[in-house]
Each structure stands twice: as structure tokens, then as C-alpha cells.
């Protein structure tokens, strides 16, 4: 499947092995990060995932907001903290804070 996507960085294979993330882009240039899960928490994220309707004909399997908060905090990059704040603000009324 990944043959259909172009790498976003040089040495994408080496980066993927080191960071467990494949950085690709779609044919229209949309950046896509594919996480390579290996930890029990990541397995639980997949088990708790649900479909989200992004519009006509576009349903994707997504992790829960709570799992996304944990994943973003663990990654800890600058953009992750920005993303995390956005999730907390947007989902504050429905998050399982426990």
C-alpha cells in the first residue's frame, strides 16, 4: 500500500526504523504520518479506535481523543503540544479525564 505514497524526507526508511513513523504524502501533497505501533498501549489504541465520518464517502478509523492526548504528550515535539492543546480545548466536555 505505501508504494502509492511519496516519501516526505530523504532516508525515509532509516527514519522510520529509528522513529517508528513513516512520513509520506498523498498524490495531492497531503502529508501523512503512519505510526508503527509495537507497545501494548498502542495495541489498546487500535482496539479502542472508532470510525469517524469526515464527509460524504470519507470515513476513517481514528484513535480516541484520550489516546491522542497520550500519544501527543509522549511524542513531545513542538507541534505535538500545539495539537494537544487544541484537542483538550475542543474535547474538554467529553474527555474521560480519569
C-alpha positions in Angstrom: 0.0 0.0 0.0 2.7 2.5 0.9 4.1 2.3 -2.6 1.3 4.7 -3.6 2.7 7.4 -1.4 5.9 9.5 -1.9 8.4 9.9 1.0 8.5 13.4 2.5 12.1 13.2 3.6 15.4 11.8 2.3 16.3 8.4 4.0 12.6 7.9 4.9 13.3 4.2 5.6 16.0 4.8 8.1 13.9 7.5 9.8 11.0 5.0 10.0 13.1 2.3 11.6 14.6 4.8 14.1 11.4 6.7 15.0 8.7 4.1 14.2 6.9 6.7 12.0 6.7 6.6 8.2 6.5 10.1 6.7 4.7 10.1 3.3 2.4 12.3 1.3 -0.5 11.6 -0.9 -0.6 12.2 -4.7 -2.2 15.6 -3.9 0.6 16.5 -1.5 -1.3 15.9 1.8 1.2 14.9 4.5 0.5 11.6 6.2 2.3 10.2 9.3 2.0 6.4 9.7 2.8 5.3 13.2 4.4 1.8 13.6 2.9 0.5 16.8 4.7 -2.0 19.0 3.8 -1.2 22.6 0.8 -2.6 24.5 -0.7 0.9 24.8 -0.6 1.3 21.0 -2.4 -2.1 20.6 -5.1 -0.8 23.0 -5.4 2.4 20.9 -6.2 0.3 17.9 -8.7 -1.8 19.9 -10.5 1.4 21.1 -10.4 3.1 17.7 -13.7 4.0 16.0 -14.7 5.2 12.6 -15.2 9.0 12.1 -17.2 10.5 9.3 -15.2 13.3 7.6 -17.8 13.8 5.0 -19.6 12.1 2.1 -17.7 8.9 1.3 -14.8 9.6 3.7 -14.8 7.5 6.9 -11.5 6.8 8.7 -10.6 4.8 11.7 -9.3 7.2 14.4 -8.0 6.8 17.9 -9.9 8.2 20.8 -9.2 11.8 21.9 -7.8 10.5 25.2 -5.4 8.2 23.4 -4.4 11.1 21.1 -3.6 13.2 24.1 -1.3 10.5 25.5 0.4 9.9 22.1 1.0 13.6 21.5 2.3 14.2 25.1 4.7 11.2 24.7 6.0 12.5 21.3 6.6 15.9 22.9 7.6 17.8 19.8 6.6 21.5 19.5 3.7 20.8 17.1 2.5 17.9 19.3 2.0 20.3 22.2 0.0 22.7 20.0 -2.1 19.8 18.7 -2.6 18.5 22.3 -3.8 21.9 23.4 -6.3 22.0 20.5 -7.6 18.5 21.4 -8.0 19.5 25.1 -9.9 22.7 24.3 -12.1 21.1 21.6 -12.9 17.9 23.5 -12.9 19.3 27.1 -16.5 18.5 27.8 -16.4 14.9 26.7 -12.9 13.7 27.6 -12.6 10.9 30.1 -10.3 12.8 32.5 -9.8 9.8 34.7 
